[in-house]
Amino acid sequence: MNLVELTYPSVFSDYKTIEAVLVCDADNDGLADIIALNKNADKVYYWKNSGGGSFAVAVFASFEGIGEMKDGYCVDMDGDGDFDLIIADKTNGIKIHENLGSPQADSGGTPFSPTPINIYDSSSERLRVADVDDDGMVDIVYATKDSPDDAWISFNLGLCPAGKYMVRSVVKM
């Protein structure tokens, strides 16, 4: 097995506090890219897969409304064929950063929108995604510290006015 060393530019002094690592084809070039969420900062690191087992030097994005990231997923939430980024944040809840298809200057060169779609605005540390209502759209299932005996489901209703496309429901344990 060959190990690949991922390089950090010298400005990444806080890379040792990575909470979650995600793998997906973020830039739609057919190669699996790597995304890491920093738990102590508002930074999302992104390594573009260059092919042949090599990766470009990481870039990072500082997204608004992010505090202590705990979990994440890359999944197509809006049905446009690319991977969107979902982040569970212990401080600020669950946010979706839409994949805009090309590197964004205001997102540190990542393809993700710096402005999130808010799903839940309070503490959330873990999430899972699945089509729980069998409608062909991915839903988000999560737990919160505010209601530790409940599981919450945000059902994906497709794009609606004002960017709201989730409705929340609770499953009592």
N, C-alpha and C positions, 0 to 999 in steps of 0.2 A: 504494500500500500504506500502510495506517495502522499506525503503531507504537503499542504499548500499553506504558505505563510501569508497572512493577510497583513498588509502594511497600513500603518496609521501615520498621517502627517504629524509633524511635531506639535501642531496646535491641539492635538487630541490628548490632553493630559489626564482626562477622566475616563479613558476607555476601559479601565479595570472594573467599572461598576456596571457592566452589561447584565441586564436582567433576563432578556429573552432574545433568541436568535431565530430569525425567520428566513425561509428559503423560498423564492418564487421568481418567475421571469418578470421582473418589474418593468423592464423596458421593451417587452414584446419582441425580443430578437431570437427567441428559441433557446436561450441559455439561462440556467438558474443563477440568479443574483442572490446576494446575501444582505440581509437587513438586521441590524442589532439595535435594541432599545436600551438606552441608558437609564437606570433607575434613579440616579441622583441629579439628573439634569434634564433639560428639555430637548435633548439631542437624539436624533435618529441617524445612525450611521448606515451608509449604503456603499456596498462594494459591487461594482458592475463586473459581470463575468466577461472576460475578454476572449474566452475560448481557450482550448488546449490546456485547461487546468490552471489558468492564471486569471488574476483579478486586478482591476485598476486600483490605484490608491484610493482609500475611502474618502468619501465626501460626507458632510453631515448637514442635516437640516434642523433648525430650531423652530418647532411648530408652536403657534400661539395656543394658550390654554392647556398646556401640558405641564405636569408637575413631576410626580414619581411614577413612571411607567412600570407596570408589573407584568403585562402579558400582551400578546398581539397575534394577529392573523393577517395573512395575505389571501384575499378571496375576492372574486368578482361580485361586488354587492349591487352594482347598477346595471348588470346585463350587457355591458358594452364590449366584453371579451378580454379585458385586462384586469390585473390584480390590484384591488384597492387595499389600503392599509387600515386595519382596525386596531386601536390601541385601548387597553384597559389601564386606567390611571388611578392610583390610590388616592390622589388628591382631587382630581377633577372629572372622574367618571370615564365613560366610553365615548370615543370619538372615531369617526371615519374620515380618512384623508383620501379623497378620490384620486385615482391615477389619471393624470391628464395626458399620458402618452408620450411625453418627451421631457427632457430635463428642464426644470423650472428654476430660473435665476433666484426667485424669492424663496425657494425650497432647498437651497444649497446644492443645486444640481441634481436632486432626486426628481423622479417623475410625479411625486405626490403633491397635491394641493396643500399649501401651508394653512389654509383656513378650513377647519374641520366642520363636519356635520355632527352636531351633538346628539347623542343617543340617550345618554344618562348623565346627569350633572353632579353626581355624588360619588363617594368612594366605591371603587370596584377594582378587584385585584385579579380575577380570573374570568375568562370568557371562553366559549366554544361557539362554533358556527355549524349550522346544519339546516336543511330545509325541513323544519319540524311540522309544517302544515301542508306539505306535499303540493305546493303551488308552483314549483319550479324556481323559486327565489330563495336565496340564502337568508336565514334568520339568525339572530344572535341570542345565545343563552348565557346568562351570567348570574353571579351571586354578588351581594353587596354586604358591606360591614353594617350598614344601617338596618338590614333585615336578614340576619344570618340564618334564619330558618326557612327562607324562601328562595326559590330560583325564579329569576325574571326572564321573560322571553320578549325580545323586540322583534315583532313580525315585520318582515320586509313587504311593503305594499307597492313597491315600484316608485318611481319619481312622482312627487306631488308638488303643488305650489309651495314656494318658500323653502325648498330643499328638504322638507319633512317627508320621509318615506318609511318611517318605522312607527309602530304603535306598540305600547308596552302592555304586557299581561303578567300576572304573578301566578306561580304554581306553589301552593302551600305544601310544605313538607310535613 
